[in-house]
Amino acid sequence: SMVRKVYIRGGSGVGAFRKVYGGQQRRGTCTKVFCKSSGKIARYILQQLEEMGLVEQAEDGGRIITKEGQRELDPVAVQAAEVEEQEED
């Protein structure tokens, strides 16, 4: 899902993914409030995607998809669209 998010919105960094994957912090009897997710997990996943060659670091910060990453994700998107069309019929 992180590769897809980088593809759709390039230039996303660790801080952006912390916000996207964050959720409710339970504080006992107090009201729940939004809390960012862990940064180490997001950073580690992005580093693994870089090693695989799917994303690369942008010059102005964040990560962007590589040509290899686009080549991997485009067939998946086409397959998902075909399944969606079949379900509508």
C-alpha positions as a Markdown table, in Angstrom:
| # | Residue | x | y | z |
|---|---|---|---|---|
| 1 | Ser | 0.0 | 0.0 | 0.0 |
| 2 | Met | 2.9 | 2.3 | 0.6 |
| 3 | Val | 4.2 | 1.9 | -3.0 |
| 4 | Arg | 0.7 | 2.8 | -4.3 |
| 5 | Lys | 0.6 | 5.9 | -2.1 |
| 6 | Val | 4.1 | 7.0 | -3.3 |
| 7 | Tyr | 2.9 | 6.4 | -6.9 |
| 8 | Ile | -0.3 | 8.5 | -6.5 |
| 9 | Arg | 1.3 | 11.2 | -4.4 |
| 10 | Gly | 5.0 | 11.5 | -5.1 |
| 11 | Gly | 7.3 | 13.3 | -2.7 |
| 12 | Ser | 5.8 | 11.7 | 0.4 |
| 13 | Gly | 8.3 | 11.2 | 3.3 |
| 14 | Val | 8.3 | 9.4 | 6.6 |
| 15 | Gly | 6.3 | 12.2 | 8.3 |
| 16 | Ala | 3.5 | 12.0 | 5.7 |
| 17 | Phe | 3.2 | 8.3 | 6.1 |
| 18 | Arg | 3.1 | 8.6 | 9.9 |
| 19 | Lys | 0.1 | 10.8 | 9.5 |
| 20 | Val | -1.6 | 8.6 | 6.9 |
| 21 | Tyr | -1.2 | 5.4 | 8.9 |
| 22 | Gly | -1.9 | 7.0 | 12.3 |
| 23 | Gly | -5.1 | 6.4 | 14.2 |
| 24 | Gln | -6.9 | 6.9 | 17.5 |
| 25 | Gln | -4.9 | 7.0 | 20.7 |
| 26 | Arg | -6.9 | 5.4 | 23.5 |
| 27 | Arg | -6.4 | 7.4 | 26.8 |
| 28 | Gly | -8.6 | 5.5 | 29.2 |
| 29 | Thr | -11.4 | 7.7 | 30.5 |
| 30 | Cys | -10.3 | 10.7 | 28.5 |
| 31 | Thr | -11.5 | 11.3 | 24.9 |
| 32 | Lys | -9.7 | 9.6 | 22.1 |
| 33 | Val | -7.3 | 11.8 | 20.1 |
| 34 | Phe | -5.4 | 11.3 | 16.8 |
| 35 | Cys | -1.9 | 10.0 | 17.2 |
| 36 | Lys | 0.7 | 9.5 | 14.5 |
| 37 | Ser | 2.0 | 6.0 | 13.8 |
| 38 | Ser | 5.5 | 4.8 | 14.3 |
| 39 | Gly | 8.2 | 6.4 | 12.2 |
| 40 | Lys | 10.7 | 3.5 | 12.3 |
| 41 | Ile | 8.3 | 1.1 | 10.6 |
| 42 | Ala | 7.5 | 3.6 | 7.8 |
| 43 | Arg | 11.2 | 4.4 | 7.3 |
| 44 | Tyr | 12.2 | 0.7 | 7.3 |
| 45 | Ile | 9.6 | -0.1 | 4.6 |
| 46 | Leu | 10.6 | 2.8 | 2.5 |
| 47 | Gln | 14.3 | 1.7 | 2.7 |
| 48 | Gln | 13.3 | -1.8 | 1.7 |
| 49 | Leu | 11.4 | -0.5 | -1.3 |
| 50 | Glu | 14.5 | 1.5 | -2.3 |
| 51 | Glu | 16.6 | -1.6 | -2.1 |
| 52 | Met | 14.0 | -3.3 | -4.4 |
| 53 | Gly | 14.3 | -0.4 | -6.8 |
| 54 | Leu | 10.7 | 0.6 | -6.7 |
| 55 | Val | 11.1 | 4.0 | -5.1 |
| 56 | Glu | 14.0 | 6.5 | -4.8 |
| 57 | Gln | 14.7 | 9.6 | -2.7 |
| 58 | Ala | 13.6 | 12.9 | -4.3 |
| 59 | Glu | 16.0 | 15.8 | -4.4 |
| 60 | Asp | 13.6 | 18.1 | -2.5 |
| 61 | Gly | 12.9 | 15.4 | 0.1 |
| 62 | Gly | 10.5 | 12.5 | 0.3 |
| 63 | Arg | 10.3 | 9.5 | -2.0 |
| 64 | Ile | 9.2 | 9.2 | -5.6 |
| 65 | Ile | 8.4 | 6.1 | -7.8 |
| 66 | Thr | 11.0 | 4.9 | -10.2 |
| 67 | Lys | 10.3 | 3.7 | -13.8 |
| 68 | Glu | 10.8 | 0.1 | -12.5 |
| 69 | Gly | 8.1 | 0.8 | -9.8 |
| 70 | Gln | 5.7 | 2.1 | -12.4 |
| 71 | Arg | 6.3 | -0.9 | -14.6 |
| 72 | Glu | 5.5 | -3.2 | -11.6 |
| 73 | Leu | 2.3 | -1.3 | -10.5 |
| 74 | Asp | 0.6 | -0.6 | -13.9 |
| 75 | Pro | -0.4 | -4.2 | -14.7 |
| 76 | Val | -1.8 | -4.6 | -11.2 |
| 77 | Ala | -4.0 | -1.5 | -11.7 |
| 78 | Val | -5.2 | -2.8 | -15.1 |
| 79 | Gln | -6.1 | -6.2 | -13.5 |
| 80 | Ala | -8.0 | -4.4 | -10.7 |
| 81 | Ala | -9.9 | -2.3 | -13.2 |
| 82 | Glu | -10.9 | -5.4 | -15.2 |
| 83 | Val | -12.2 | -7.2 | -12.1 |
| 84 | Glu | -14.2 | -4.1 | -11.2 |
| 85 | Glu | -15.8 | -4.0 | -14.7 |
| 86 | Gln | -16.7 | -7.6 | -14.5 |
| 87 | Glu | -18.4 | -7.1 | -11.1 |
| 88 | Glu | -20.5 | -4.3 | -12.6 |
| 89 | Asp | -21.8 | -6.5 | -15.4 |
